[in-house]
Each structure stands twice: as C-alpha cells, then as structure tokens.
Amino acid sequence: METIDVFDLIERMSALIRSEERKKCAALGLQAVHLQALNYILRCNRYSDTPAALTNYLGMTRGTVSQTLSLLEKKGYIKKTADTHDRRIVHLALLPEGQTILEKARPAELFIKAGTLLQKKANIGDYENIFANALTALQKANRSQSFGQCKTCHYFTTTDDGFLCGLTKQALSQTDSEKICQEHTVVLSRY
C-alpha cells in the first residue's frame, strides 16, 4: 500500500470546502472571503472582534479585510462600533441579516454527509480530535495564533462564580467560553 501524503489530503479537503463555499456564495452574490469574515465574526469573542484580529485570522491584507468589512456593513450584515474605552478600536458584530446569509451560504450539507459517512466507518475513531490535532500541528509549524475555543485555553479558569480569563482577569460567561479567541494559548501537555 502506498503512503498517504497528509499535505495532499488536507489540500484536497480544503479545495472541496472552498468549491462548495464558492457555489453557495455565487448564488447569494458574495465571495468566499465575505462568508469567511461573517463566520469569524459569529464565532469570535469580545477580545477578538476587531478588524485587526480578523485580518490575522484570515491571513489577508488589511486592505482586503477593510474592503470586505465595508461591503458587509453596506449590505447590513455587520455593525462596527467604537470601543467605549479606546475610540481607536473598532468592534465588529453580526447583525440578524448577516446571520441569515451565513446560514444560507454555509456548506453544511457537505459536512453532514461526510460526518455520516465517517461515523459508519468502524476504524475511524475520534475523527474530530484527529482534525483538531492536525490543525494545531499546522498552526504550530506556521507559528500562527491558534484562535482556539476559550474553554480549551491555558488561561481558562473555573471559579466558584463561573469562568475567568486568567490572562485578562475578566469574568467569562458560558457563551464566552465557547467562542474563539486570538489570545488562545494551547494547553501544554505535562509529560
């Protein structure tokens, strides 16, 4: 049996996902970058809801992200709000129209079908962890921020009153704990 090239597998999966995104986006008059920005804004926490964080997440230029955000704002999909403490900082929020368009554009059927097929395979094991570990390895190799879910962060702390970000020392809600953060730090294994 021939050895499988992991790069080729990941590259092909990405191409399939992007192809499905492009089809859905074209039908809605959007580009894939618009969908990616909306998806990020939906999933990010209050520390990461800025144009700078989005730029870092997407790995695109500030100009491209700025144009994307302007278009999404004009279409009524997002709202920009100045920070109450530092007027130079802008926060992004998804509006109901943006949520609706995001739901229409996501390639959910592709993932539902793939997930069903994977679950039928007896030897596949915990495929979600396999993909999560592959992503973490790629991020480490690229020396990029992990943008992981808050509750999986090194700084995430459970207290008697709920949750706390150990980095910012601010209280976190259950919803906060499920969002992604640009400050995410992978928990180091203690072996």
C-alpha positions in Angstrom: 0.0 0.0 0.0 1.3 3.4 -0.9 2.0 6.0 1.8 -0.6 8.8 2.0 0.7 12.4 1.8 -1.0 14.3 4.5 -0.4 17.6 2.7 -2.3 16.4 -0.3 -5.2 15.2 1.8 -5.6 18.5 3.6 -5.1 20.5 0.4 -7.8 18.4 -1.3 -10.2 18.7 1.7 -9.7 22.5 1.6 -10.3 22.6 -2.1 -13.6 20.7 -1.7 -14.8 23.0 1.1 -13.9 26.2 -0.9 -15.6 24.9 -4.0 -18.8 24.3 -2.1 -18.5 27.7 -0.5 -17.9 29.4 -3.9 -21.1 27.8 -5.3 -23.2 28.9 -2.4 -21.7 32.4 -2.3 -22.1 32.9 -6.0 -25.8 32.2 -5.7 -26.0 34.8 -2.9 -23.9 37.5 -4.7 -21.0 37.0 -2.2 -17.4 36.0 -2.4 -15.9 33.3 -0.2 -13.9 35.9 1.8 -17.3 37.5 2.8 -18.5 34.2 4.1 -15.3 33.6 6.0 -15.5 37.1 7.6 -19.1 36.5 8.7 -18.3 33.1 10.1 -15.4 34.5 12.1 -17.4 37.4 13.4 -20.1 34.9 14.6 -17.5 32.7 16.4 -15.1 35.3 17.9 -15.2 36.6 21.5 -15.0 40.2 22.7 -11.2 40.2 22.7 -11.1 39.1 19.0 -14.0 41.0 17.4 -11.8 43.6 15.7 -10.7 44.1 12.1 -7.0 43.5 13.1 -7.9 40.1 14.6 -10.0 39.2 11.6 -7.0 40.2 9.3 -4.8 37.9 11.4 -7.3 35.1 11.4 -7.8 35.2 7.6 -4.1 35.8 6.8 -5.1 38.5 4.4 -4.0 42.1 3.9 -5.6 44.9 5.9 -6.9 46.4 2.6 -8.7 43.3 1.6 -10.3 42.9 5.0 -11.2 46.6 5.1 -13.0 46.3 1.7 -14.7 43.2 2.8 -16.0 44.8 6.0 -17.1 47.9 4.2 -19.2 45.8 1.8 -20.6 43.6 4.6 -21.6 46.8 6.5 -23.2 48.3 3.4 -25.3 45.2 2.9 -26.4 45.3 6.5 -24.7 42.1 7.6 -22.4 43.6 10.2 -22.2 46.6 12.5 -19.0 48.4 13.5 -18.9 50.0 17.0 -16.1 52.1 18.5 -14.7 50.8 21.8 -16.0 52.6 24.8 -12.5 52.9 26.4 -10.3 53.4 23.3 -12.0 55.1 20.4 -9.3 53.9 18.0 -10.5 50.3 18.4 -13.5 49.1 16.4 -15.6 46.1 17.4 -17.5 44.0 14.8 -20.9 42.4 15.4 -23.0 40.2 13.2 -26.5 41.6 12.5 -29.5 39.3 12.0 -29.3 39.7 8.3 -25.7 38.6 8.4 -26.7 35.5 10.5 -29.3 34.6 7.9 -27.0 34.9 4.9 -24.3 33.0 6.8 -26.7 30.1 7.4 -27.7 30.1 3.7 -24.1 30.1 2.5 -22.5 27.5 4.8 -21.7 24.2 3.1 -23.5 22.3 5.9 -24.9 19.6 3.8 -21.4 18.6 2.7 -20.2 18.2 6.3 -23.4 16.4 7.4 -22.9 13.8 4.6 -19.2 13.5 5.3 -19.8 13.1 9.1 -22.4 10.4 8.5 -20.1 8.5 6.2 -17.2 8.8 8.8 -19.4 7.5 11.6 -20.2 4.4 9.5 -16.5 3.5 9.3 -15.7 1.2 12.1 -12.0 2.0 12.3 -12.1 5.8 12.0 -12.1 6.5 15.8 -12.4 10.0 17.1 -12.1 12.0 13.8 -12.8 15.4 15.4 -9.7 15.0 17.5 -7.7 13.9 14.6 -8.6 17.0 12.6 -8.1 19.3 15.7 -4.7 17.8 16.2 -3.8 18.3 12.6 -4.9 21.9 12.7 -2.9 22.5 15.9 0.2 21.0 14.3 -0.2 23.2 11.2 -0.6 26.3 13.3 2.5 25.5 15.4 4.5 24.8 12.3 3.4 28.1 10.8 3.9 29.9 14.2 0.4 31.4 13.9 -2.0 32.1 16.7 -4.3 29.2 17.4 -7.6 31.1 17.6 -8.9 28.3 19.7 -12.1 28.0 21.7 -11.8 29.9 25.0 -12.6 26.8 27.2 -9.6 25.0 25.7 -7.1 27.8 26.5 -4.3 27.6 29.0 -5.7 30.7 30.7 -9.3 29.5 31.0 -10.1 29.1 34.7 -13.1 27.8 36.5 -14.1 29.6 39.7 -16.8 29.3 42.3 -18.6 32.1 40.5 -18.2 30.7 37.0 -15.4 31.2 34.5 -12.5 33.6 34.3 -9.9 34.5 31.7 -6.6 34.2 33.6 -4.9 36.5 31.0 -7.3 39.4 31.3 -8.7 38.6 34.8 -12.2 39.2 33.4 -15.2 37.1 34.1 -16.5 34.9 31.3 -20.0 33.6 30.6 -20.8 30.2 29.3 -21.3 31.7 25.8 -17.9 33.5 26.1 -16.2 30.1 26.9 -17.5 28.7 23.6 -16.2 31.5 21.4 -12.8 31.6 19.7 -10.1 34.0 20.8 -7.0 35.4 19.2 -5.2 35.3 22.6 -5.8 31.5 22.8 -2.8 29.6 24.2 -2.7 25.9 23.7 -2.6 23.9 26.9 0.8 22.3 27.1 0.8 18.6 27.9 2.7 17.7 31.1 4.7 14.6 30.1 
